[in-house]
Amino acid sequence: MDPLLAAKIWHAWLAYFLVIPIALFILGTALLYVVRVKATRYPRR
């Protein structure tokens, strides 16, 4: 097996393990921001 091919495959798997949690973190942060801003704008009665 070519070492460069193994490096490309390794980087592809590493990208999945990095991109998915980062994307979830960004979406979660945005969702919490919207929920908190909306809660201050429209308080419960």
Buried (B, 14 or more C-beta within 10 A) or exposed (E): EEEEEEEEEEEEEEEEEEEEEEEEEEEEEEEEEEEEEEEEEEEEE
